[in-house]
Amino acid sequence: MNLKFHKKGFTLIEILVTVGIMSMIVGLLGAFQADIFSFNNIIQTGIRNQSEAKKIIRPFSNEVRSASVSNLGSYPVAESASSTFAFYSDIDGDGLKEKIKYFLDGSDFKKSVIKPSGQPLEYDEENEEIIRVIQDVINQDIFEYYDSSYDGTASSTKLVQPVVTSDVRLIKITILIDSDPNRPPGAVEITTQVSIRNLKDNL
């Protein structure tokens, strides 16, 4: 009796089909992982932009609200342009009014502070300290100004540039932040308005 044993293996077609299926599975897993990574990146970017935006609101509001005449007798508002706002306020409670300026430098929103010094006192620009407050700002018109006729409604007319600083009673700030305009999420907008307490008329 002759017994013959046949070893059954995979044919070339079976091997190719198997490799093809495995490649598809690996590709789908890779695409899914890439989507998860992209989604996570979008969420992190949005959170970071919102955090950046919130950095400005409280200190800006507190400083502007308490703006007052400088130690040299200058009007509380020193400059009122669309991308620059400068004023005097005692931000550290030492009785000296710092000259504070918020301004746009490229896509960076910055803050400068000059403390008066010397005898007699002066605001020496060589003593200016500048910090970057927010980055990736995409709008140019940051500040809007209103006079004592502002009534809080949409019919209130903002002051036209160039703004006369002595007319300013309320400041509105709007900042759009987008670290990558070509990718989601969209720009984060932060806006607030502050009236100068020491200059209140009917506000």
C-alpha positions in Angstrom: 0.0 0.0 0.0 1.4 3.3 -1.0 0.3 6.3 1.1 0.8 9.7 -0.4 0.7 12.8 1.7 -0.1 16.1 0.0 1.0 19.3 1.8 -1.6 22.0 1.1 -0.2 25.5 0.9 -1.5 29.0 0.0 -1.8 29.8 -3.6 -0.4 33.1 -5.0 -3.8 34.5 -5.4 -4.7 33.8 -1.7 -1.5 35.4 -0.5 -2.2 38.5 -2.6 -5.8 38.8 -1.3 -4.6 38.4 2.3 -1.9 41.0 1.9 -4.4 43.3 0.2 -6.9 42.9 3.1 -4.2 43.5 5.7 -3.0 46.6 3.8 -6.6 48.0 3.8 -7.0 47.3 7.6 -3.6 49.0 8.3 -4.6 52.0 6.1 -8.0 52.4 7.8 -6.4 52.2 11.2 -3.8 54.8 10.2 -6.5 57.1 8.8 -8.6 56.7 12.0 -5.6 57.5 14.1 -4.7 60.6 12.0 -8.3 61.8 12.3 -8.2 61.4 16.1 -4.9 63.3 16.2 -6.3 66.1 14.0 -9.5 66.3 16.0 -7.5 66.5 19.3 -5.2 69.2 17.8 -8.3 71.2 16.8 -9.7 71.0 20.3 -6.4 71.9 21.9 -6.0 74.9 19.5 -9.4 76.2 20.3 -8.8 75.9 24.1 -5.4 77.6 23.7 -6.9 80.5 21.7 -9.7 81.0 24.2 -7.2 81.0 27.1 -5.1 83.5 25.2 -8.1 85.7 24.7 -9.2 85.6 28.3 -5.8 86.8 29.5 -6.6 90.3 28.4 -10.1 90.9 29.6 -9.9 91.3 33.4 -6.6 93.3 33.7 -7.6 95.5 30.7 -11.1 96.2 32.2 -9.7 97.0 35.7 -7.0 99.3 34.4 -9.2 101.2 32.0 -12.0 101.5 34.5 -9.7 103.2 37.0 -7.9 105.5 34.5 -7.4 109.0 35.8 -5.4 112.2 35.3 -1.6 111.5 35.1 0.8 112.7 37.7 1.7 115.5 35.3 -1.9 116.6 34.9 -2.4 115.0 31.5 -5.9 113.8 30.5 -6.6 110.2 31.4 -6.6 109.0 27.8 -3.3 109.6 26.0 -4.0 107.9 22.7 -7.1 106.5 21.0 -6.3 104.9 17.7 -7.9 101.9 16.1 -5.0 99.6 17.0 -3.5 101.5 19.9 -5.0 102.7 23.2 -2.9 104.5 25.8 -4.1 105.9 29.2 -2.9 106.6 32.8 -3.8 104.4 35.7 -2.3 103.5 39.0 -2.1 99.7 38.5 0.1 98.9 41.4 -1.5 101.1 44.1 1.5 103.2 44.9 -0.1 106.5 44.1 1.8 107.0 40.9 -0.1 106.7 37.6 1.6 104.5 35.1 1.2 105.3 31.4 -0.2 102.1 29.9 -0.5 101.3 26.3 -2.1 98.4 24.5 -1.2 98.1 20.9 -1.0 95.7 17.9 2.5 94.9 16.6 2.1 92.6 13.6 0.0 89.7 14.9 1.1 90.3 18.5 -1.0 92.3 20.9 1.3 93.9 23.4 1.2 96.0 26.5 3.7 98.7 27.5 4.0 100.3 30.9 6.0 103.4 31.8 6.2 104.4 35.5 6.8 108.1 36.2 10.2 108.7 37.8 12.6 111.5 38.6 12.3 115.0 40.2 10.2 116.4 38.8 8.3 113.4 37.6 8.3 112.4 34.0 7.3 109.5 31.8 10.6 108.5 30.3 10.2 106.1 27.4 13.6 104.6 28.2 11.9 103.0 31.2 9.2 101.4 29.1 8.5 97.8 29.8 6.8 95.8 27.0 5.2 92.4 27.2 3.3 90.3 24.7 -0.2 89.7 25.9 -1.7 87.7 23.0 -0.3 86.2 19.8 -1.9 85.2 16.4 -4.3 88.3 16.3 -5.8 88.6 12.8 -7.8 91.8 13.0 -6.4 95.3 12.8 -9.2 97.4 14.2 -9.0 96.5 17.9 -10.5 99.5 19.6 -13.7 101.5 19.2 -14.5 104.6 21.2 -17.8 106.2 22.3 -18.6 109.5 23.9 -21.1 110.4 26.6 -24.1 109.8 24.2 -23.5 106.1 24.3 -26.7 104.4 25.5 -25.7 100.7 25.2 -27.8 100.0 22.1 -26.9 99.3 18.5 -27.9 102.8 17.5 -25.0 104.2 19.5 -22.5 105.8 17.1 -18.8 105.2 17.6 -16.4 108.1 17.4 -14.7 108.5 14.0 -10.9 108.4 13.6 -9.0 110.5 14.4 -10.7 110.4 17.8 -10.4 113.4 20.1 -9.2 111.9 23.3 -11.2 114.3 25.5 -14.4 112.9 23.9 -13.7 109.3 25.0 -15.9 107.9 27.7 -16.2 104.2 26.8 -13.8 101.9 25.0 -14.7 98.7 23.2 -12.1 96.1 22.5 -12.5 93.3 20.0 -9.8 90.7 19.3 -9.9 87.9 16.8 -7.4 85.1 17.4 -6.5 82.3 14.9 -3.3 80.4 15.1 -3.8 78.9 11.7 -6.5 80.5 9.4 -6.2 77.6 6.9 -7.3 75.0 9.4 -10.3 74.6 11.8 -11.4 75.8 14.3 -12.3 79.3 13.2 -11.1 82.4 14.8 -11.9 83.0 18.5 -13.4 86.4 19.1 -13.2 88.2 22.4 -14.8 91.5 23.1 -15.7 93.7 26.0 -16.4 97.3 26.7 -15.3 99.5 29.6 -16.3 102.9 30.7 -13.8 105.1 32.5 -15.2 105.5 36.0 -13.6 108.9 36.6 -15.0 110.4 33.4 -18.6 109.1 33.6 -21.3 111.5 32.3 -24.4 109.5 31.6 -22.7 106.1 31.2 
